[in-house]
Amino acid sequence: MTNPNRLSDGTISLLVGQATGFAPAVQFSTGCRHAEALVLGDLNHDGAPDAVVSSQFDNTACVLLGNGMGFNAGTAYTVTSAPPYAHAIGDLDGDANPDVFIGVRTLGLVEVLRGRGDGTLRPSVPITTPNLTLGAAIADFNEDGAADFVVALATGAGVYLATP
């Protein structure tokens, strides 16, 4: 979970499940001030979940590579001139490497940061949407073998189909 009220250190907390409940929370630095949204996925193909969080203060998305016991310190990537909001992880370009999808608050666009397969991301590519993005999901909606994405917008929803 993110710790959004921690303005200076930008941390997330990991609570490990045990038979009797959860172990005490362990905090990890994100590399982003005021970590807000969080999504998990394996960005470097090592089998450990990696985390992507966003910062509403410095317009970044930060990647924390998982190490099996938690997360390594985060690396920040600039998104846009507006705060990132919604996240999803999936292979949007068909290269077998997970990409990071980010909705941008207030601008009516989304951005895709293409994954290199080693946990690092390429610069963002903006895609215009009709309105404010509130949520996102990646899946093969039309069963053509290519990942598509759907966004929840302030005015409805938008489905963006990939071209395989």
N, C-alpha and C positions, 0 to 999 in steps of 0.2 A: 504494500500500500504506500501511497505517497504521503509525505508530511507537508501539506501545502502551507501551513502557518510558520514554517521554519524559513524565514527570508534569507538568512545569511549562509546556511550550510547546504541547502537543497538536498535533502536525504529521502531515501525510501526505506521502509521497514520490511523485513522478511520475518514471517511467523511460520515456523516449521511445525507441521502437524505431528502429533504423537498419539499414542493409544488413549491417553487420558486428557487430551485437549491440545493446546499449543504451547510450544516452548516460548520463553520470553523473546520479545522482538529484538532483532539485530538490525542495526542501521548501517546503510551504505551511502556514501557520497555519490551524487548523481552527475556532478559537473555542471548542473543547471541550477540557477537560483529559483527558488520557489517551485519545486517540482509539482506538477499538477496532474496531468493525464498519464496513464501507464498502460502499456501493452507488452505482452511477452511473446517471444518467438525465438527460434534458433537461427541467428543471423550468420554464424560461422561454421555450421555443420559439425559441431563437436558433441551434439547430443544434450548439452546443458542449455536450459532456457536463458535467453538474454533479455534485457529490459530496455524499452525505449520510453523515456519520459519527456514531457515538454515543460518549458518555462514560459509563464505569461509575462515575465518582466524583461527578458532579453531575447525573445523571439528565437529560441533554439529548441532543437530536439536533441536529447542526449542519449547515447547508447552506452549501456553497462553490460559488458560481456560476462556471462555466467561462468563460474568456475567449479560447479558441483557442490560448493559449500556456501555460496552466496554470489556476490558480484564484485568485479574489479571496478576501480574508479571510472567514472563516465567520461566520454568524449563528446563534446558539443558540436553540433552542426547547425549553421544558420539556416533558418527557414524562410522568413519573409519580413516585411516591415510590420506585420501584425502577429499577435500571439497565436501559436499553434494550439489546436483544441482536440480534435478527434484523431484517433490513431487506429491503424490496422497493419498487420504484417502478412505478406503473401508474395508469391512470384508473379508480378504483373507483366514482366517482359519475356517470360518463357525461357530464361537462361538457367533455370534450376537454382538460382540464388534468391533468397527472400528479399523483397523490397519493402520500404516503409512508406505507408500512405498516411498523409497528415492533412486534416481539415484545418483551415485557417479561420480564426474567429474574425468576424466583421467584414471580410473582404469578398465573399462570394467566390472563393476558389479553393482548390485543394492542391497539394504538392506531393510529388512522388520522389523519394530519395532512393535511387536504385542501389541495391546491395551488390557488393563485389564478391561475396561468399566467404570473406575472411572477417566479417564483423564491422567493416568500414563501409561507408556510404558515399555515393557520388553526389555532386551538387544537386539541389532540388530542381525539379521540372514542374512549373505551374500548369494547372488545368482549370479553366474557368467553369464555374457552376452558376446556376441561376440565383442562388441566395446563400445565406449563412449556413455552413455545414455544422450539424449538431452531433452526428455520429457516422460511423462507417463500418462496412464489412466487405471482405474479399472472398469470393467463391466463383465457381464456374456455373453461373446462373443459366446459361443456355446450352450446357452440356456439349460444347465444341472442343473441349480439352484446353482452353485458355482461361486464365483467371480474369474475372470481371470484378468491378466494384460497384457497390451501391452506397449512396450517401443519404442520410436523413437530413433534410433541409428545413429551414424555418417555414417554408411554404409547401412542403410535401416531401417527395423522395425523387432521387435521380439514379438511374441505372446506366452505367457506362460499360458497354460490351467491348471486350478486347478483339482484335483482329489477329487470329492465329497465323 
